[in-house]
Amino acid sequence: SSGYGYYFCRVNTDGSANTATTNNIIVTLAESGKTLTANKRYPLALTVVSSIKATISFTTPEGLDGWGAESEETEIIDWSRHLQHVSVTGDGVHTYKVLSALGLQRLNAWITSATDSPELIAGGTAVSKTNRLKTNIILANDITMTGNWTPIGDGYNSYNGTLDGGGHTLTGLTIDVDYDYVGLIGYLGDGGTVKNLALNNANVNGKDYVGGIAGMNDGTITACSSTGGKVTGNYAPGGIAGWNSFTGTITACWSTAEVSGTSAGGIAGYNNFGTITACYTTKDIGSITGVTIVTNIAALNGTAVLTAMNNALAALNSGTGIGYEWAASANTDTDGPVLKKTLTYNSGTNTYTAYTATGLMAIDTWLTTSGAAPKDADGNQWT
């Protein structure tokens, strides 16, 4: 079999190997009598039985995940189970759906490195660093992370795409570095957005400007949370963002993460004239407009907090879809609020599905008045 110009031996599910004869070139396993295992790569041997002079070249992509040196046997990763390409714009900005921790780490490596990967871009099409840092990321599942995470974006190259958690939870984010701008997103640019994402037991340690979601926020952080874990930095560490700049907005977020360092804050370590609205923390540290300190997790699940956060989301989403809203958790004393979709619209069946009272009321209002049909979290609506 072949792909991207690389050749390998196909192993059938019953453990047998294929041989191929093309133009009198016989391809067999290099080591006879080998016991084969499915989903492995094996070195090949070639026998040319043609009298016609020919030059044959086989190339292996050294250094790529799932491949090894020519003499090695390695697992072949089916990336479609971990990472799926959704779309690309005319100016070369890609959108990916992430299904697993492996997929998220691979996408992170591609965004933050200077090397393109054929697993991600069909045909190995080169993508500029600027456009890689505009990549849109959609989480399709709850994900438990392993290993150390490399923050996306830094002081020289900010992230200006959209990371949509889709209401999912990212557990076990771990960062331990000795530099500035540290978080899931190291530096969120003024064109960047992180939304609808929950962090669980994130442990983030850096130098200055350290946050669970973003170390430096020039962009938009909406409907995100951080529960458990710890954020540590020398200066301006925050449960959600380290430093919130004058263009930065943080809306309807909450955190129970431990935060330590100079100018530490439960939501943001330092707010440099940015906008923070309806955000809550259980950590009695710092004093920032727009951040309310509550006594415990039960208070986060209280009507006053939920109403304030959801009113802020409704105002923010006016005309663009009612999207998500916060709801009390099943265990209000131990678990913080959960993010729920209000409704979805299926264009194929022309059907709305309501998940919350807000979603049901939006549909009812549309059906009983002459107003426009409600939009879901992705901006889809009946037309």
C-alpha positions in Angstrom: 0.0 0.0 0.0 1.1 3.6 -0.3 0.3 7.1 0.9 1.9 10.5 0.4 4.6 8.7 -1.7 5.6 6.4 1.2 5.4 2.6 0.9 4.7 0.0 3.6 3.5 -3.5 4.0 -0.2 -3.9 4.5 -1.1 -6.5 7.2 -4.5 -8.0 7.0 -6.7 -8.5 10.1 -6.0 -12.2 10.0 -2.3 -11.5 10.4 -1.2 -12.5 6.9 0.8 -10.1 4.7 0.1 -9.0 1.2 2.7 -9.2 -1.6 2.3 -7.2 -4.7 3.7 -7.7 -8.2 3.7 -4.6 -10.5 5.6 -4.5 -13.7 7.6 -7.6 -12.7 8.6 -6.0 -9.4 7.9 -8.4 -6.5 7.4 -6.9 -3.1 7.7 -9.2 0.0 8.6 -9.0 3.6 12.3 -8.4 4.3 12.3 -11.1 7.0 10.7 -14.4 6.0 8.8 -16.4 8.5 7.8 -13.3 10.4 4.8 -13.4 12.7 2.7 -10.4 11.7 0.4 -8.2 13.8 -2.3 -5.9 12.5 -1.7 -2.2 12.3 2.1 -2.5 12.2 4.7 -1.3 9.7 7.2 -3.8 8.4 10.3 -3.4 6.2 10.0 -4.6 2.6 12.3 -6.5 0.2 12.2 -6.0 -3.5 13.0 -8.4 -6.3 13.2 -7.2 -9.9 12.6 -9.9 -12.4 12.2 -7.7 -15.4 15.0 -7.6 -18.1 14.2 -3.9 -18.4 16.6 -1.6 -16.6 14.8 0.2 -13.8 15.5 2.4 -10.8 13.4 1.8 -7.7 13.3 4.1 -4.7 11.4 3.6 -1.5 11.2 6.4 1.1 10.1 6.4 4.7 9.1 9.6 6.5 11.6 9.6 9.3 10.7 11.4 12.5 6.9 11.4 12.0 4.6 9.8 14.5 3.8 6.2 13.7 6.9 5.7 11.6 10.4 4.7 12.4 13.7 3.9 10.7 13.6 1.5 7.8 14.6 -1.5 9.9 12.0 -0.8 12.7 8.6 -2.1 13.3 6.2 0.6 14.6 2.6 1.2 15.2 0.7 3.0 12.4 -1.7 5.5 13.8 -5.1 6.0 12.3 -5.3 9.8 12.8 -8.9 9.9 11.7 -9.8 8.4 15.1 -8.0 11.3 16.9 -8.1 14.3 14.6 -10.4 15.3 11.8 -10.0 18.1 9.3 -13.3 20.1 9.0 -12.6 22.9 6.5 -10.1 25.4 5.1 -10.9 29.0 4.1 -9.7 30.6 0.9 -6.9 32.3 2.7 -5.6 29.1 4.2 -7.0 29.0 7.7 -7.9 25.5 8.8 -10.4 24.1 11.3 -9.9 20.8 13.1 -12.1 18.6 15.3 -10.2 17.0 18.1 -11.4 13.6 19.4 -8.6 12.6 21.8 -5.6 13.7 23.8 -3.3 12.3 21.1 -5.1 14.3 18.5 -4.9 17.5 20.6 -1.1 17.0 21.3 -0.5 16.3 17.6 -2.4 19.4 16.5 -0.5 21.5 19.1 2.8 20.2 17.8 1.8 21.2 14.3 0.6 24.7 15.3 3.6 25.5 17.4 6.3 24.0 15.2 7.7 25.0 11.9 7.1 21.6 10.3 3.9 20.6 8.4 2.6 17.1 8.7 0.8 15.0 6.1 -1.5 13.6 8.7 -3.0 17.0 9.1 -2.8 18.6 5.7 -3.6 16.4 2.7 -0.6 16.2 0.4 1.6 18.0 2.9 0.5 21.4 1.8 2.6 24.0 3.6 0.8 26.4 6.0 2.4 29.6 7.2 3.1 30.1 10.9 0.7 33.0 11.0 -2.1 30.8 9.6 -1.2 27.9 11.9 -1.7 30.3 14.8 -5.2 31.0 13.4 -6.2 27.4 13.4 -9.7 26.8 14.7 -10.0 24.0 17.2 -13.2 22.2 18.2 -13.3 19.6 21.0 -15.6 16.8 20.2 -15.2 14.9 23.5 -14.1 15.2 27.1 -10.3 14.7 27.0 -7.8 13.5 29.7 -4.4 14.9 29.0 -1.1 13.1 29.4 2.4 14.6 29.4 3.5 18.2 29.4 1.7 20.7 27.3 3.3 23.4 25.1 1.4 26.7 25.4 0.0 27.9 22.0 1.2 31.4 21.3 3.9 33.5 22.9 5.0 37.1 23.2 6.1 37.2 19.6 3.4 35.0 18.0 -0.1 35.2 19.5 -2.9 32.7 18.9 -5.7 34.3 16.9 -8.0 31.3 16.1 -11.0 30.1 18.0 -10.8 27.2 20.5 -14.4 26.0 21.1 -14.6 23.4 23.9 -18.2 22.6 22.9 -19.1 22.2 26.6 -16.4 19.5 27.1 -13.9 19.1 29.9 -10.1 19.0 29.5 -8.7 17.1 32.5 -5.1 17.0 33.7 -3.6 19.9 31.7 0.0 20.0 32.9 2.5 22.8 32.2 5.8 23.3 34.0 8.1 25.8 32.3 10.4 28.6 33.2 9.2 31.4 30.9 6.5 34.0 30.5 3.0 33.7 28.8 1.9 30.3 30.1 -1.4 28.5 29.9 -3.4 26.3 27.6 -3.0 29.3 25.3 0.2 31.1 26.1 -0.8 34.4 24.4 -4.3 34.9 23.2 -4.3 37.6 20.5 -7.0 40.2 20.0 -8.4 38.1 17.2 -8.4 34.9 19.4 -11.2 33.3 21.3 -11.5 30.5 23.8 -15.1 29.5 24.8 -17.3 26.8 26.2 -14.4 25.0 27.9 -14.0 23.4 31.4 -10.5 22.7 32.9 -10.4 20.1 35.6 -7.3 19.6 37.8 -5.1 21.8 35.6 -1.6 22.3 37.1 0.1 25.2 35.4 3.5 26.6 36.5 5.4 29.3 34.8 7.3 32.6 35.3 5.1 35.8 34.6 1.6 36.0 33.2 0.3 32.5 33.9 -3.3 31.3 33.6 -5.3 28.2 33.3 -6.9 29.2 30.0 -4.5 32.0 28.9 -1.3 33.5 30.2 -1.9 36.8 28.4 -5.4 37.7 27.1 -5.8 40.3 24.4 -8.8 38.4 23.0 -12.0 36.9 24.2 -12.6 34.2 26.9 -16.2 33.2 27.4 -18.0 30.6 29.4 -14.9 28.8 30.7 -14.2 27.3 34.1 -11.3 25.8 36.1 -11.9 23.5 38.9 -9.3 22.0 41.2 -5.6 22.1 40.3 -3.2 25.0 40.8 -1.8 28.0 38.9 1.6 29.2 40.0 3.7 32.1 38.7 6.1 34.8 39.8 3.9 37.6 38.7 0.2 37.9 37.6 -1.0 34.3 37.8 -4.8 33.8 37.5 -7.3 31.0 37.6 -8.5 31.8 34.1 -6.1 34.4 32.7 -2.8 35.8 34.0 -2.9 39.3 32.5 -6.1 40.7 30.9 -5.1 43.5 28.6 -7.2 46.6 27.6 -8.6 44.6 24.6 -9.2 41.5 26.6 -12.7 40.3 27.7 -13.6 37.6 30.1 -17.3 36.8 30.4 -19.3 34.4 32.5 -16.3 32.3 33.8 -15.6 30.8 37.2 -12.7 29.1 39.0 -11.9 27.2 42.1 -8.3 26.6 41.2 -5.5 27.4 43.8 -3.5 30.4 42.6 -0.2 31.6 44.1 2.3 34.4 43.2 2.6 38.2 43.2 -0.6 39.9 42.0 -2.5 36.7 42.0 -6.2 36.5 41.2 -8.9 33.8 41.2 -10.0 34.8 37.7 -7.3 37.2 36.4 -4.0 38.0 38.0 -4.0 41.6 36.7 -6.7 43.4 34.7 -5.1 46.2 32.6 -8.3 48.1 31.8 -9.8 45.0 30.1 -13.5 44.0 30.5 -14.5 41.3 33.0 -18.2 40.5 33.4 -20.1 38.2 35.7 -17.1 36.1 36.8 -16.8 34.2 40.1 -14.2 32.5 42.2 -14.0 30.8 45.6 -10.5 32.1 46.2 -10.3 35.3 48.3 -7.4 36.9 46.5 -7.1 40.0 44.5 -9.8 42.6 43.9 -10.9 43.2 40.3 -14.0 44.8 38.9 -16.3 42.2 37.4 -15.0 39.4 39.7 -17.1 38.3 42.7 -15.6 36.2 45.4 -18.1 33.6 46.8 -17.7 31.5 49.9 -17.9 28.0 48.5 -18.9 25.8 45.5 -22.5 25.7 46.7 -22.7 29.5 46.2 -21.4 29.0 42.6 -24.4 26.8 42.0 -26.8 29.3 43.5 -29.5 31.1 41.5 -27.9 34.6 41.8 -24.6 33.4 40.3 -26.1 31.3 37.5 -28.6 34.1 36.6 -25.8 36.7 36.4 -23.6 34.5 34.2 -26.4 33.5 31.9 -27.7 37.1 31.5 -24.1 38.0 30.5 -24.0 35.2 28.0 -27.5 36.2 26.6 -26.3 39.8 26.1 -23.1 38.7 24.5 -24.8 36.3 22.1 -27.7 38.6 21.1 -28.3 38.0 17.4 -25.7 35.3 17.0 -27.3 32.4 18.8 -28.3 31.7 22.4 -25.6 28.9 22.5 -24.8 27.7 26.0 -25.8 28.4 29.6 -24.6 27.5 33.0 -26.7 25.1 35.1 -26.3 23.8 38.7 -24.4 20.6 39.0 -25.9 17.4 40.3 -23.7 17.7 43.4 -24.0 21.3 44.3 -21.7 21.2 47.3 -18.7 19.5 45.6 -19.0 20.2 41.8 -19.2 23.6 40.2 -21.8 24.6 37.5 -22.0 22.7 34.3 -22.2 24.2 30.8 -25.1 23.0 28.7 -26.3 23.7 25.2 -29.6 25.5 25.1 -30.8 24.1 21.8 -29.5 22.7 18.5 -30.9 22.9 15.0 -30.6 20.1 12.4 -30.9 21.5 8.9 -31.2 18.0 7.4 -34.4 17.2 9.3 -35.4 20.8 9.9 -35.7 20.1 13.6 -35.0 22.0 16.8 -34.0 20.1 19.9 -34.2 22.0 23.3 -32.0 21.0 26.2 -32.8 23.7 28.7 -35.8 25.9 29.6 -34.0 28.8 27.9 -33.9 26.8 24.6 -37.5 25.7 24.9 -38.7 29.3 25.6 -36.7 30.6 22.6 -38.5 28.1 20.4 -41.9 28.9 21.9 -41.3 32.6 21.5 -40.5 32.1 17.8 -43.6 29.9 17.2 -46.0 32.3 18.9 -44.6 35.6 17.6 -43.4 37.0 14.3 -39.8 37.1 15.4 -36.8 35.5 13.8 -36.1 31.8 14.4 -33.6 31.2 17.2 -30.0 30.4 16.3 -28.1 27.5 18.0 -24.6 27.6 19.4 -23.2 27.3 15.9 -25.4 30.0 14.4 -27.7 27.6 12.6 -31.4 28.4 12.4 -34.6 27.5 10.5 -34.9 29.5 7.3 
